[in-house]
Amino acid sequence: MEFEPIGEIIGGSLKEGLRVRLFVPPQEVQEGAFLVAEDNGWLFYGLVTDLRLRANDERFADSRIFKPLKGALAELARSELLYTEAEMFPVLMQPTLEAYDASGGELPQQAMPVKTVPGHATPVRLAQAGDIDEIFKGDFIIGYTREQGYPVRINLEKFVQRSAGIFGATGTGKSFLTRILLAGIIQHKKAATLVFDMHNEYAYDDIASDTQKRIAGLQTKFGSRVLVVGLGKGAMIRGKRPDLDLVISEQDITPEDILMLTRTLNLRETTATTLDALYHDFHEKWFTEFRKMKVGATEEITDDNGKTRRVPAPDSVAAWANEAGVNVMAAEGLHNKLRRLFNAEYIVEEPATDALRQITDALENGRHVILSFGDHDKELDYLLVTNLITRKIREHWVKRTDDYRTGKSQEKPTPLVVVVEEAHKLLNREMAAQTTFSTIARELRKYFVTLLIIDQRPSQIYDEVMSQLGTRISGKLSDEEDIRAVLSGQAARDQLRGMLSRLQEKEEVLILGWGVPMPLPIRSRRYDDRFWEELTSGESNSSGITDPFTALGFSHS
């Protein structure tokens, strides 16, 4: 099968990219287009990173030169003297099937990073369905090529093995893309997921603000496979009662959980010393005992000389501070700052049920948990609860993995993806070192736990955390710092920079990183009835291609 070339290579280099003289009008080739060049038994795959108008001689770019010419003669002159040049950045290379048949070698499982270049005058064509299927081998359609609408697949099993990020400016459809990915993970049973749903978006049906159409919730589609948890006793989520109320025991709160709230509560440098003293005196009950203390409580005592004076009451903060050798003003100041937590209705001394254990058991059994915060949507609630739960999850998964690797358990831990919205609040430079999330990003992949972070300001996420993200999917970004953050660590970041700023809002995303063979701008899938029909029917090959080599024009004979 022969494919019509759109141009030919006229120069370039491996480092700076290849120059392709186009045979077609420039409007037929977009920035980010997936191109293929075949030369001497090798297929070269690359992206269009720039388009330039060229002339054989710059004097010919002046339209006045062609005015004396008429009709077809003028068009012929223009076509010969003026042309469009595309810059093709080569990413992958692979021997053709014929080359392997001739050599008798083993057919490669995937293309390799490009290490050389095709020669002069090599024809270049737009990638076809077979090319896409050959490079993007996977079980889940994440989107479609922008030019011809061919499906682009990712391997979900590989995707969940490393932390990932979904980015984009406000209004670019991050939550819809997150729903699509979560639905794929749940349907294909690739991992358990724990979703911290700050805005109560994922569990139940909703109405889209722009189209006014119904948006299916994940529990609506997956039923009992999704456990919806509400924060606080009697929680209501979009007018519905969740499957489980999360009420936190005071004994589950550690001094480290409080220190993580330093910026939010405006805590002082003396806080750590006070917390250490509290934990030393009361151990796991430090939060309960501190809450019961009174600020400013005094009593009168009479000394041996009959004189009366006022001293701190035995149940006061000051009395404990004096006994523990802690600064009284610092202790009372901390007590006042913690009053917001002392009064939180979802924190109690002795919960009726161990909701944290139920969440852990559900995840361990491969179910999916969506924690909706309901009315508790303040930053303080989000930071405390997400960090506390994730710390518990981390401790459990580390133990399970160690038991599995040492032979104490025969059951491999269930892979877990922790989904975090507004990630910059937990993973900024000040917070990252104190939260469990940064530990997961850096270390917990070997314990079968990874992150999926969603954020509109990736530049505010700590660089060390961003460097650990395997796959990045980004909608349009306009801020230069945000673009730099998403592309950090990528080999082709200079070539991809312009693509992020020119994506269409709510329609296009750039997918890149460890989870995909090469970067590619795609038209993202729509979260609609067609999506659910295709997902539940087994993701039929909507390209109609059953054999990618056949689509590439190769024979198996």
C-alpha positions in Angstrom: 0.0 0.0 0.0 1.4 3.4 -1.0 0.7 6.5 1.0 0.9 10.0 -0.6 3.9 11.9 0.7 3.4 15.4 1.9 7.0 16.5 1.4 10.6 15.4 1.4 13.6 16.0 3.7 16.0 18.7 2.4 18.3 19.0 5.4 18.6 19.3 9.2 20.3 17.4 12.0 19.5 14.9 14.8 19.8 17.6 17.5 18.0 20.5 15.8 15.5 18.6 13.8 14.9 17.8 10.1 13.8 20.3 7.4 10.9 19.0 5.3 9.9 20.8 2.1 6.1 20.4 1.8 4.3 19.4 -1.4 0.9 20.4 0.1 -0.5 23.7 1.3 0.7 24.6 4.8 -2.9 24.5 6.2 -2.9 20.7 5.7 -0.1 20.2 8.2 -0.4 21.5 11.8 2.1 22.0 14.6 2.4 18.8 16.4 1.4 16.6 13.4 2.8 13.0 13.6 5.1 12.4 10.6 6.7 9.3 9.3 9.8 9.0 7.0 11.0 5.7 5.5 14.6 5.4 4.3 16.9 2.4 3.7 14.8 -0.1 5.7 14.1 2.3 8.7 10.9 4.1 9.7 11.5 7.4 11.5 8.7 8.9 13.6 8.6 12.6 14.5 6.6 15.7 15.2 6.1 19.0 13.4 7.5 21.6 15.7 7.5 24.6 13.4 6.3 25.8 9.9 8.1 28.4 7.8 7.4 30.1 4.5 10.4 29.8 2.2 11.6 31.0 -1.2 14.3 29.7 -3.5 15.5 33.2 -3.5 14.2 35.8 -1.0 13.5 38.2 -3.9 10.8 35.8 -5.1 8.8 36.3 -1.8 7.8 39.7 -3.2 4.4 39.1 -4.9 5.0 42.0 -7.3 7.4 39.7 -9.2 4.5 37.5 -10.3 2.2 40.3 -11.5 3.4 40.2 -15.1 2.6 36.5 -15.2 -1.0 35.3 -15.8 -3.1 32.3 -14.7 -1.5 28.9 -14.7 1.9 30.3 -15.5 1.8 32.4 -12.3 0.7 29.5 -10.2 3.5 27.3 -11.7 6.1 29.9 -10.9 4.9 30.2 -7.4 4.9 26.5 -6.8 8.4 26.2 -8.1 9.9 29.2 -6.4 7.9 29.5 -3.1 7.3 26.7 -0.7 6.6 25.8 3.0 9.1 24.2 5.2 8.2 22.0 8.2 10.6 21.3 11.0 10.3 17.6 12.0 11.7 16.7 15.3 12.6 12.9 15.1 11.7 10.9 18.2 11.6 7.2 17.4 13.0 4.9 14.8 12.2 1.3 13.9 13.3 -1.2 11.1 10.6 -2.0 8.6 9.2 -5.5 8.5 10.9 -6.2 5.2 14.3 -5.3 6.8 13.7 -7.8 9.6 12.6 -10.5 7.1 15.8 -10.0 5.2 18.1 -10.1 8.2 16.3 -12.9 10.0 16.3 -11.0 13.2 13.7 -11.0 15.9 10.8 -8.5 15.4 11.2 -5.7 18.0 8.4 -5.2 20.5 8.6 -1.4 20.3 10.4 1.4 18.5 13.7 2.7 19.9 14.8 6.3 20.5 16.1 7.9 17.4 19.9 7.7 17.0 20.4 8.7 13.3 18.6 10.5 10.6 17.1 9.6 7.2 18.9 10.8 4.1 18.2 13.7 1.7 15.0 13.6 -0.4 13.5 10.9 1.9 9.7 11.2 1.4 7.7 12.2 4.5 4.0 11.4 5.1 1.4 11.9 7.8 1.1 9.0 10.2 -1.7 6.6 9.4 -3.9 4.5 11.7 -1.4 1.6 11.6 1.5 3.9 12.6 -0.5 5.1 15.6 -1.4 1.5 16.6 2.2 0.4 16.2 3.7 3.2 18.4 0.9 3.7 20.9 0.2 0.1 22.0 -2.3 0.0 24.8 -5.7 -1.1 26.1 -7.3 2.3 26.6 -8.1 5.1 24.2 -7.0 8.5 25.7 -7.8 10.6 22.6 -7.5 10.9 18.9 -5.0 12.4 16.4 -5.9 15.9 15.5 -5.6 15.5 11.7 -7.4 12.3 10.9 -9.0 11.4 14.2 -7.2 8.1 14.6 -7.4 6.6 18.2 -4.4 7.0 20.4 -4.1 4.3 23.1 -2.1 4.2 26.4 -1.1 1.2 28.4 -2.9 1.7 31.7 -0.9 -1.0 33.5 2.2 1.0 32.7 0.5 4.3 33.4 -0.3 3.4 37.0 3.2 2.1 37.8 4.6 5.7 38.2 3.1 8.9 39.5 1.4 11.1 36.9 0.0 14.6 36.5 -2.9 16.2 34.7 -2.4 19.9 34.2 -4.1 22.8 32.4 -5.3 26.3 33.0 -8.7 26.8 34.6 -11.5 25.7 32.3 -9.5 23.3 30.1 -11.3 20.2 31.2 -8.9 18.7 33.8 -11.7 17.1 35.8 -13.3 15.5 32.7 -10.0 14.0 31.7 -9.5 12.7 35.2 -12.9 11.1 35.1 -12.0 9.4 31.8 -8.7 8.0 33.2 -10.4 6.9 36.4 -13.1 5.1 34.5 -10.5 3.3 32.4 -8.5 2.2 35.4 -11.7 1.0 37.1 -13.1 -0.8 34.1 -9.8 -2.5 33.2 -9.0 -3.3 36.9 -5.4 -2.0 36.7 -5.3 -0.6 40.3 -7.4 0.6 43.2 -7.9 4.3 43.4 -8.3 6.7 46.3 -9.7 10.0 45.1 -9.6 13.1 47.3 -12.6 14.9 45.8 -12.3 18.4 47.1 -15.1 19.8 44.9 -17.5 16.8 45.2 -17.3 16.1 41.4 -16.6 12.5 40.8 -18.9 10.2 42.8 -22.4 11.3 41.8 -24.1 12.7 38.7 -23.8 16.3 37.9 -24.8 18.9 35.3 -22.1 20.5 33.1 -22.0 24.2 33.5 -21.4 24.9 29.8 -23.6 22.4 28.0 -26.2 21.8 30.8 -25.9 18.1 30.0 -25.9 15.3 32.6 -22.4 14.1 33.7 -22.4 10.6 34.9 -20.8 9.9 38.3 -18.3 7.1 38.8 -20.5 5.3 41.3 -23.5 5.7 39.0 -21.6 3.6 36.4 -19.7 1.2 38.6 -22.0 0.7 41.5 -20.5 -1.1 44.5 -17.0 -1.1 43.0 -16.9 2.5 44.1 -17.2 3.4 47.8 -18.3 7.0 48.4 -17.1 8.4 51.7 -18.3 11.7 53.2 -16.3 13.7 55.7 -18.1 14.0 59.0 -21.1 12.4 60.6 -24.3 12.7 58.6 -22.5 14.1 55.6 -24.5 14.9 52.5 -22.9 15.0 49.0 -25.0 16.6 46.3 -28.1 15.8 48.3 -27.2 12.1 48.7 -25.9 10.1 51.7 -22.5 8.5 51.1 -21.8 4.9 51.7 -19.6 5.7 54.7 -19.1 8.7 57.1 -15.4 9.4 57.9 -15.0 10.5 61.5 -11.4 10.8 62.6 -10.2 9.7 66.0 -8.3 12.2 68.0 -5.7 9.5 68.7 -4.9 9.3 65.0 -3.7 12.9 64.8 0.1 13.2 65.3 2.3 16.2 66.0 3.6 15.9 62.4 0.1 16.3 61.1 -0.1 19.7 63.0 3.3 20.9 61.8 2.1 20.2 58.3 -0.5 23.0 58.9 2.2 25.6 59.9 1.4 28.0 57.1 -2.4 27.5 57.2 -2.6 28.0 61.0 0.2 30.6 61.1 2.1 28.6 63.7 5.2 29.8 65.4 8.7 28.4 65.5 8.1 27.3 69.1 5.2 24.9 68.0 7.5 21.9 67.5 8.9 22.2 71.1 5.4 22.4 72.6 4.1 19.5 70.5 7.1 17.3 71.5 6.3 18.0 75.2 2.6 17.2 74.7 3.4 13.9 73.0 6.0 13.0 75.6 3.5 13.5 78.4 0.4 12.1 76.9 1.5 9.9 73.9 -1.4 9.1 71.5 -3.9 11.0 73.7 -2.0 14.3 73.4 -4.6 15.9 71.2 -7.5 14.9 73.6 -5.7 16.0 76.7 -4.6 19.3 75.2 -8.1 20.0 74.0 -9.5 19.6 77.5 -7.1 22.1 78.9 -8.3 25.6 79.6 -6.6 28.8 78.6 -6.3 31.5 81.3 -8.1 29.4 84.0 -6.8 30.3 87.5 -7.7 29.6 91.1 -7.0 31.3 94.5 -4.7 29.6 97.0 -3.7 30.7 100.5 -0.1 30.4 101.6 1.1 29.6 105.1 1.1 33.3 106.0 -2.6 33.6 105.2 -2.1 35.5 102.0 -4.1 34.6 98.9 -2.9 34.7 95.4 -4.0 33.5 92.0 -2.3 30.7 90.2 -3.0 28.6 87.1 -5.8 26.1 87.6 -4.7 22.4 87.6 -6.6 21.9 84.3 -5.2 24.9 82.6 -2.7 25.1 79.7 -0.4 27.3 81.9 -0.3 24.7 84.7 0.8 21.9 82.3 3.3 24.2 80.6 4.9 25.1 83.9 5.2 21.5 84.8 6.5 20.4 81.4 9.0 23.3 81.2 7.4 24.8 78.2 6.8 28.5 77.5 3.3 29.3 78.8 2.6 32.0 76.1 3.7 29.6 73.4 1.5 26.8 74.7 -1.5 29.0 75.1 -1.0 30.5 71.7 -0.9 27.0 70.1 -4.1 26.0 72.0 -5.8 29.0 70.5 -4.6 28.2 67.0 -5.8 24.6 67.3 -9.3 25.6 68.3 -10.3 25.3 64.7 -9.5 21.7 64.9 -10.8 21.2 68.4 -14.2 22.4 67.1 -14.1 20.3 63.9 -17.1 18.0 64.0 -15.4 15.3 62.0 -12.8 14.9 64.8 -14.0 13.0 67.9 -12.5 11.3 70.8 -13.9 7.8 70.1 -15.6 7.2 66.8 -18.3 4.6 66.7 -16.7 2.8 63.7 -13.1 2.7 62.4 -13.8 4.3 59.0 -10.0 4.6 58.2 -9.8 0.8 58.5 -12.8 0.3 56.3 -11.3 2.6 53.6 -8.0 0.6 53.8 -9.8 -2.7 53.5 -11.8 -1.5 50.5 -8.7 -0.4 48.7 -6.9 -3.6 49.6 -9.7 -5.6 48.0 -9.4 -3.6 44.8 -12.4 -1.3 45.3 -12.2 2.4 44.6 -12.8 5.1 47.2 -13.9 8.6 46.6 -13.6 10.9 49.6 -15.9 13.9 49.2 -15.4 16.8 51.6 -18.9 18.1 51.4 -19.3 21.3 53.4 -15.8 20.9 54.9 -14.1 22.5 51.9 -11.6 24.8 53.7 -7.9 24.4 53.0 -7.4 23.4 56.6 -9.7 20.4 56.3 -8.2 19.3 53.0 -4.6 19.5 54.1 -5.2 17.7 57.4 -7.5 14.9 56.2 -5.6 14.1 53.0 -2.3 14.0 54.7 -3.5 11.9 57.7 -5.3 9.3 55.5 -2.4 9.1 53.1 0.0 8.6 56.0 -2.1 5.7 57.2 -2.3 4.2 53.7 1.4 4.5 53.2 2.2 2.7 56.5 -0.2 -0.1 55.6 1.1 -0.6 52.0 4.7 -0.5 53.2 4.0 -3.3 55.7 2.1 -5.3 53.2 4.8 -5.0 50.6 7.6 -6.0 53.1 5.5 -9.0 54.2 5.1 -10.0 50.5 8.8 -9.7 49.7 10.0 -11.5 52.8 7.6 -14.4 52.3 5.3 -13.6 55.3 2.5 -13.2 52.8 1.8 -14.8 49.5 -0.6 -12.0 48.3 0.9 -9.2 46.2 -0.3 -5.8 47.4 -3.0 -4.2 45.2 -1.5 -1.4 43.1 -2.9 1.9 44.4 -3.3 5.3 42.8 -3.9 8.3 45.1 -5.7 11.1 43.2 -5.0 14.6 44.6 -6.7 17.8 43.4 -5.3 21.3 44.0 -1.9 19.5 44.3 0.1 22.7 44.7 -1.5 23.2 48.2 0.1 20.0 49.4 3.2 19.8 47.2 4.6 23.3 47.1 8.1 24.0 48.2 7.2 24.8 51.8 4.8 21.8 52.3 6.4 19.1 50.2 8.9 18.0 52.8 6.2 17.7 55.5 3.5 15.8 53.6 3.3 12.1 52.8 2.5 12.9 49.2 6.1 13.9 48.4 7.3 10.6 49.9 4.9 8.7 47.7 6.1 10.6 44.6 9.8 9.9 45.5 9.8 6.4 47.1 6.5 4.5 47.2 6.5 3.3 43.6 8.4 0.2 44.9 5.5 -0.3 47.4 2.8 -0.2 44.7 1.5 3.3 45.5 1.6 6.2 43.0 0.1 9.6 42.7 -2.2 11.2 40.1 -2.1 14.9 40.7 -4.4 17.5 39.1 -3.5 21.1 39.1 -3.8 24.4 37.2 -0.5 25.8 38.4 2.2 23.2 38.0 4.9 25.8 38.5 3.9 26.0 42.2 4.6 22.3 42.7 8.0 21.5 44.2 10.5 20.7 41.4 11.6 17.4 43.1 8.1 16.2 43.0 7.5 17.2 39.3 10.7 15.4 38.4 9.2 12.1 39.7 6.1 12.3 37.5 6.2 9.6 34.8 3.4 10.6 32.6 2.1 14.2 32.1 -1.1 15.2 30.3 -1.6 18.9 29.9 -4.2 21.1 28.4 -3.5 24.6 27.3 -1.1 26.6 29.5 -0.3 30.3 29.0 2.0 31.1 31.8 5.6 30.6 30.9 6.6 29.2 34.3 3.8 26.6 34.1 4.9 25.5 30.7 8.5 25.2 31.9 7.3 23.1 34.9 5.3 20.6 32.7 8.2 20.2 30.3 10.9 19.9 32.9 13.1 16.9 32.3 11.8 16.3 28.8 14.3 15.8 26.0 12.3 17.9 23.5 11.1 20.6 25.8 12.3 23.5 23.6 10.4 22.0 20.6 7.2 21.3 22.6 7.0 24.7 24.4 4.9 26.4 21.8 2.4 23.5 21.5 1.2 23.9 25.1 0.3 27.5 24.7 -1.5 26.9 21.4 -3.7 24.0 22.3 -7.4 24.5 22.0 -9.2 24.8 25.3 -11.3 21.8 26.4 -10.5 19.9 23.2 -6.8 19.2 23.0 -4.1 18.0 25.3 -0.4 17.2 25.1 0.5 13.8 26.4 4.2 13.0 27.2 6.5 11.2 29.5 7.3 7.7 30.7 3.8 6.3 30.0 3.9 7.0 26.3 6.5 6.2 23.6 6.7 9.8 22.3 5.0 13.2 23.0 1.9 13.8 21.0 -0.8 16.5 21.0 -4.2 14.9 20.7 -7.9 15.7 20.6 -9.1 14.5 24.0 -11.9 12.1 24.4 -15.3 13.4 25.3 -16.9 12.3 28.6 -20.3 11.3 27.2 -22.6 8.4 26.4 -20.4 7.3 23.5 -17.4 7.1 25.8 -19.3 4.8 28.2 -20.6 2.6 25.3 -17.1 2.1 23.9 -15.6 1.6 27.4 -18.0 -1.1 28.4 -18.0 -2.8 25.1 -14.3 -3.4 25.3 -12.8 -0.4 23.5 -13.4 -1.6 20.0 -10.8 -0.6 17.5 -12.6 2.4 16.0 -9.9 2.8 13.4 -10.9 -0.5 11.9 -7.3 -1.7 11.8 -6.7 -5.2 12.9 -3.1 -5.5 11.9 -0.9 -2.3 12.0 1.7 -3.8 9.6 -1.0 -4.3 7.0 -2.0 -0.7 7.4 1.7 0.3 7.0 1.7 -1.5 3.6 3.9 -4.4 4.7 3.4 -8.0 3.7 3.8 -10.9 6.1 4.6 -13.4 3.3 
